[in-house]
Amino acid sequence: MEWSIQQIAKLAGTTSRTLRHYDDIGLLSPSRIGTNGYRQYDQSALLRLQRILLLRDLGLGLAQIAEVLARETTEEHALQSHLAWLRQEQNRLARQIASVETTIDTLRGGEQLMAEKMFDGFDHTQYQDEVTERWGADAYARSDRWWRDMPEGEKADWKKVTADLGRDWTDAASRGVAPDSDEAQALAARHVAWLRGIPGTPAGDGGDLTGYVTGLGDMYVADPRFAANYGGAEGAALVRDALRRYVGADTPR
């Protein structure tokens, strides 16, 4: 089965102009061009377009997307990574929707708003249990207070640093970068510097950095919510092994 460029644009929520641009830069070529000059796309082209759009949602530029697609082995493997990220987003959005619905129902009923129910899904508190269990209630309280007191502009900068780090780890994993390579170790240095910026944790307070970092690495791999930040299990494993090498815990696995 084949679809025209207009059909594909409508299905994907994009434009024919965008699809022609993808063709011009070699990112997505039509399956064939008919005798009338119209572009036609088959199922494999649709799969590739889906991956392109998902990678764009992850914040990658077109040049980076081209590199990722060139190095990934199968569509199934790539989509598994995307699926993990989408499930994480689905959970976050579901919590936001439920929170807003509760607020609307409360307002309509003339009831008292419950502050603790108004912001579920809007901040980092979804990891409170993990932080408290591993590093204590004081660690969570201090980092939570640090985040809530941070000016909005600084929060935006922090989120960008975090997103950039996750994107670069994902890209490195997609290219098969080795944990002990210069590139991976540079990313590990950035990651540790990022962790050191969070008060209330061993990284931020000069505590057991090695134990803290290796514990986080294991958690990234074990929990799909964290792994999704690095493109899935393969990316999380790269982060774990590179961090272990960086802090001198052991050699890459």
C-alpha positions in Angstrom: 0.0 0.0 0.0 1.2 3.5 -0.8 0.2 7.0 0.3 0.5 10.3 -1.4 2.5 13.1 0.1 -0.7 14.9 1.0 -2.1 11.9 2.7 1.0 11.3 4.7 1.2 15.0 5.8 -2.4 14.8 7.0 -1.9 11.5 8.8 1.3 12.7 10.5 0.1 16.2 11.4 2.8 17.9 9.3 2.9 19.6 5.9 3.8 18.6 2.4 6.5 21.3 2.5 8.1 19.7 5.5 8.1 16.3 3.8 9.7 17.7 0.7 12.4 19.4 2.9 13.1 16.0 4.5 13.5 14.6 1.0 15.8 17.4 0.0 18.2 16.8 2.9 18.1 13.0 2.5 16.2 12.4 5.8 13.1 10.8 4.3 12.9 10.0 0.6 9.6 8.9 -1.1 9.3 5.2 -1.9 8.9 6.2 -5.5 7.9 9.1 -7.7 5.0 8.4 -10.1 5.0 9.2 -13.8 3.0 12.3 -12.9 5.8 13.5 -10.6 3.9 12.9 -7.4 5.7 11.4 -4.4 4.5 8.1 -3.0 5.3 6.6 0.4 5.1 3.0 1.5 5.0 1.4 4.9 8.8 1.5 5.5 8.7 5.2 4.8 5.9 5.7 7.3 8.0 3.8 10.0 10.9 6.1 9.3 8.8 9.2 9.5 7.4 8.0 12.8 10.9 7.7 14.2 11.8 11.2 12.8 8.9 12.8 14.5 9.5 11.0 17.8 13.2 12.1 17.8 12.1 15.6 17.1 9.9 15.5 20.2 13.0 14.4 22.1 14.6 17.7 21.1 17.1 16.4 18.5 17.9 18.5 15.5 17.6 17.2 12.0 21.3 16.6 11.6 21.3 14.6 14.9 18.3 12.6 13.8 20.0 11.7 10.6 23.0 10.4 12.6 20.7 8.4 14.9 18.8 6.8 12.0 22.0 5.9 10.2 23.3 4.0 13.2 20.3 2.2 14.6 20.0 -1.4 13.6 16.3 -2.1 13.4 13.0 -0.1 13.6 11.8 -2.3 16.4 14.9 -1.6 18.6 14.5 2.2 18.0 10.8 2.2 18.7 11.3 0.3 22.0 13.4 3.3 23.2 10.9 5.8 22.0 8.1 3.8 23.6 9.8 3.9 27.0 10.0 7.7 26.8 6.4 8.0 25.6 5.1 5.9 28.5 6.9 8.2 30.9 5.3 11.2 29.2 1.9 9.5 29.2 2.1 8.9 33.0 3.1 12.6 33.6 0.3 13.9 31.4 -2.2 11.6 33.0 -1.3 13.0 36.4 -1.6 16.5 35.1 -5.0 15.9 33.6 -6.3 14.3 36.7 -5.0 17.2 38.8 -6.7 19.8 36.6 -9.9 17.8 36.5 -10.0 17.6 40.2 -9.5 21.4 40.5 -12.3 22.0 38.0 -14.7 19.7 39.9 -13.7 21.3 43.2 -14.4 24.8 41.9 -17.7 23.8 40.4 -18.8 22.3 43.7 -17.8 25.4 45.7 -15.4 23.3 47.8 -12.1 24.2 49.4 -9.1 23.6 47.1 -6.6 21.1 48.3 -3.1 22.5 47.5 -1.5 19.1 47.7 -3.7 17.8 44.9 -3.3 20.8 42.5 0.2 20.2 41.3 0.6 16.5 40.8 2.6 15.9 37.6 4.0 19.4 37.4 7.3 19.0 39.3 9.9 16.5 40.4 8.1 15.1 43.4 7.3 11.9 41.6 10.8 10.6 42.7 10.3 11.5 46.4 10.0 7.9 47.5 13.2 6.8 45.7 15.2 9.7 47.1 13.9 9.3 50.6 14.5 5.5 50.6 18.1 5.8 49.3 19.4 9.0 50.9 17.0 9.9 53.6 14.1 12.4 54.2 16.5 15.2 54.9 18.1 14.8 51.4 14.7 15.0 49.8 13.6 18.0 51.9 16.7 20.0 51.1 16.6 19.3 47.4 12.9 19.9 47.3 13.3 23.3 49.1 16.1 24.2 46.8 14.0 23.5 43.7 10.9 25.4 45.0 12.9 28.4 46.0 14.6 28.6 42.6 13.6 31.6 40.4 11.7 30.5 37.3 14.4 31.7 35.0 17.0 29.5 36.8 14.5 26.6 36.7 14.2 26.9 32.9 18.0 26.9 32.6 18.3 23.8 34.8 15.7 22.0 32.8 17.6 22.8 29.6 20.8 21.5 31.0 19.0 18.3 32.1 17.4 17.9 28.7 20.6 18.5 26.9 22.4 15.9 29.0 19.7 13.3 28.4 19.8 14.0 24.7 23.5 13.7 24.4 23.6 10.4 26.3 20.8 9.1 24.1 22.8 10.1 21.0 26.0 8.6 22.3 24.3 5.3 23.0 22.7 5.2 19.6 26.2 5.5 18.1 27.6 2.7 20.2 30.0 4.9 22.1 32.1 2.9 24.6 31.8 3.8 28.3 35.5 4.3 28.6 35.8 6.5 25.5 36.8 10.1 25.8 33.3 11.2 24.7 31.5 9.1 27.3 33.9 10.2 30.0 33.3 13.8 29.1 29.5 13.2 29.4 30.1 11.5 32.7 32.0 14.6 33.9 29.0 16.8 32.9 26.7 14.4 34.6 28.6 14.5 37.9 28.8 18.3 37.7 25.1 18.3 37.2 24.6 16.1 40.3 26.9 18.3 42.3 24.5 21.2 41.8 21.8 19.5 43.8 22.0 20.2 47.5 21.1 17.6 50.1 22.8 14.8 48.2 26.2 13.2 48.6 27.3 14.8 45.3 26.2 18.2 46.5 27.5 17.9 50.1 30.8 16.3 49.6 29.7 12.9 50.8 30.2 9.4 49.3 30.2 10.5 45.7 31.3 7.0 44.4 28.5 5.2 46.2 25.9 7.9 45.2 26.8 7.9 41.6 27.0 4.1 41.2 23.7 3.8 43.0 22.1 6.2 40.6 23.5 4.4 37.6 22.0 1.1 38.8 18.7 2.9 39.4 18.7 4.3 35.9 19.0 0.8 34.4 16.5 -0.8 36.8 13.7 1.7 36.5 12.2 2.3 33.1 11.1 5.8 34.1 14.7 6.8 34.6 16.0 4.8 31.6 13.5 6.7 29.4 15.5 9.9 30.1 18.5 8.3 28.2 16.7 6.7 25.3 15.9 3.4 27.1 17.8 0.5 28.6 20.8 0.8 26.2 21.3 4.4 27.0 20.9 3.9 30.7 23.5 1.1 30.7 25.9 3.5 29.0 25.3 6.1 31.6 25.8 3.6 34.4 29.0 2.1 33.0 30.5 5.5 32.1 29.8 6.9 35.5 31.3 3.8 37.2 34.4 4.3 35.2 34.5 8.0 35.9 34.4 7.7 39.7 36.7 4.7 39.6 34.2 2.2 40.8 35.2 -0.5 38.3 35.7 -1.1 34.6 32.9 -0.9 32.2 30.6 -3.9 32.2 
